[in-house]
């Protein structure tokens, strides 16, 4: 019985370590930003568009026209949006996740 429990503990530890490594790889290659974007943003911003205000898309020309040029600008807008946009505080989207989303937006919707 002790051998079985020991084996289960080792398998559980190996699984948790592998999940941690996978999560780091996911963040490193940008998939985390994409996944977070799809979870929190894509409903209102499908393909970088804007279903509420078509003049405020996530495409570079519209971001530039609205004074949004950096990841920090996008995060600021997420934290304190204008009318029609949901607010995403640090409890809903962590600072790390917000940065991943912002970087994904900047590199995806040109």
Secondary structure as a PSIPRED ss2 file (coil, helix, strand):
# PSIPRED VFORMAT (PSIPRED V4.0)

   1 X C   1.000  0.000  0.000
   2 X H   0.000  1.000  0.000
   3 X H   0.000  1.000  0.000
   4 X H   0.000  1.000  0.000
   5 X H   0.000  1.000  0.000
   6 X H   0.000  1.000  0.000
   7 X H   0.000  1.000  0.000
   8 X H   0.000  1.000  0.000
   9 X H   0.000  1.000  0.000
  10 X H   0.000  1.000  0.000
  11 X H   0.000  1.000  0.000
  12 X H   0.000  1.000  0.000
  13 X H   0.000  1.000  0.000
  14 X H   0.000  1.000  0.000
  15 X H   0.000  1.000  0.000
  16 X H   0.000  1.000  0.000
  17 X H   0.000  1.000  0.000
  18 X H   0.000  1.000  0.000
  19 X H   0.000  1.000  0.000
  20 X H   0.000  1.000  0.000
  21 X H   0.000  1.000  0.000
  22 X H   0.000  1.000  0.000
  23 X H   0.000  1.000  0.000
  24 X H   0.000  1.000  0.000
  25 X H   0.000  1.000  0.000
  26 X H   0.000  1.000  0.000
  27 X H   0.000  1.000  0.000
  28 X H   0.000  1.000  0.000
  29 X C   1.000  0.000  0.000
  30 X C   1.000  0.000  0.000
  31 X H   0.000  1.000  0.000
  32 X H   0.000  1.000  0.000
  33 X H   0.000  1.000  0.000
  34 X H   0.000  1.000  0.000
  35 X H   0.000  1.000  0.000
  36 X H   0.000  1.000  0.000
  37 X H   0.000  1.000  0.000
  38 X H   0.000  1.000  0.000
  39 X H   0.000  1.000  0.000
  40 X H   0.000  1.000  0.000
  41 X C   1.000  0.000  0.000
  42 X C   1.000  0.000  0.000
  43 X C   1.000  0.000  0.000
  44 X C   1.000  0.000  0.000
  45 X C   1.000  0.000  0.000
  46 X H   0.000  1.000  0.000
  47 X H   0.000  1.000  0.000
  48 X H   0.000  1.000  0.000
  49 X C   1.000  0.000  0.000
  50 X C   1.000  0.000  0.000
  51 X C   1.000  0.000  0.000
  52 X C   1.000  0.000  0.000
  53 X C   1.000  0.000  0.000
  54 X C   1.000  0.000  0.000
  55 X C   1.000  0.000  0.000
  56 X C   1.000  0.000  0.000
  57 X C   1.000  0.000  0.000
  58 X C   1.000  0.000  0.000
  59 X C   1.000  0.000  0.000
  60 X H   0.000  1.000  0.000
  61 X H   0.000  1.000  0.000
  62 X H   0.000  1.000  0.000
  63 X H   0.000  1.000  0.000
  64 X H   0.000  1.000  0.000
  65 X H   0.000  1.000  0.000
  66 X C   1.000  0.000  0.000
  67 X C   1.000  0.000  0.000
  68 X C   1.000  0.000  0.000
  69 X C   1.000  0.000  0.000
  70 X C   1.000  0.000  0.000
  71 X H   0.000  1.000  0.000
  72 X H   0.000  1.000  0.000
  73 X H   0.000  1.000  0.000
  74 X H   0.000  1.000  0.000
  75 X H   0.000  1.000  0.000
  76 X H   0.000  1.000  0.000
  77 X H   0.000  1.000  0.000
  78 X H   0.000  1.000  0.000
  79 X H   0.000  1.000  0.000
  80 X C   1.000  0.000  0.000
  81 X C   1.000  0.000  0.000
  82 X C   1.000  0.000  0.000
  83 X C   1.000  0.000  0.000
  84 X C   1.000  0.000  0.000
  85 X C   1.000  0.000  0.000
  86 X C   1.000  0.000  0.000
  87 X C   1.000  0.000  0.000
  88 X C   1.000  0.000  0.000
  89 X C   1.000  0.000  0.000
  90 X C   1.000  0.000  0.000
  91 X C   1.000  0.000  0.000
  92 X C   1.000  0.000  0.000
  93 X C   1.000  0.000  0.000
  94 X C   1.000  0.000  0.000
  95 X H   0.000  1.000  0.000
  96 X H   0.000  1.000  0.000
  97 X H   0.000  1.000  0.000
  98 X H   0.000  1.000  0.000
  99 X H   0.000  1.000  0.000
 100 X H   0.000  1.000  0.000
 101 X H   0.000  1.000  0.000
 102 X H   0.000  1.000  0.000
 103 X H   0.000  1.000  0.000
 104 X H   0.000  1.000  0.000
 105 X H   0.000  1.000  0.000
 106 X H   0.000  1.000  0.000
 107 X H   0.000  1.000  0.000
 108 X H   0.000  1.000  0.000
 109 X C   1.000  0.000  0.000
 110 X C   1.000  0.000  0.000
